[in-house]
Amino acid sequence: QVQLAESGGGLVQAGGSLRLSCAASGSIFSIAFMGWFRQAPGKQRELVAGKNRGGTENYADSVKGRFTISRDNAKNTVYLQMNNLKPEDTGVYYCRAAGVDTGSLGNYWGQGTQVTVSS
């Protein structure tokens, strides 16, 4: 069984920074994609940033230049450094691991961590 453990959310003022972490645990050989999604109240879940095992990154236009995703393949961990946070960044941030190879392939979500940016 694969589990994703997230940490790092919280309350911050606009212009501040937060760093999210997500560690995947279990009998994992490799993970193709790791990333972060967020869901604001009344809105659909959206991709914030993702990174595949080969290093290709993608970002939502709204966070380009402010957020940086990184991952440690040896530790099956992904990070999201969020700088110059804005109130519109508020939401629940979910870690996503896709193409998780445990002998078979699976996709997983973390439980979510709240990020609140006050103006």
Summary of the structure (lengths in Angstrom):
residues: 119
radius of gyration: 13.8
end to end distance: 40.4
largest distance: 46.8
contacts: 360
relative contact order: 0.33
helix: 8%
strand: 60%
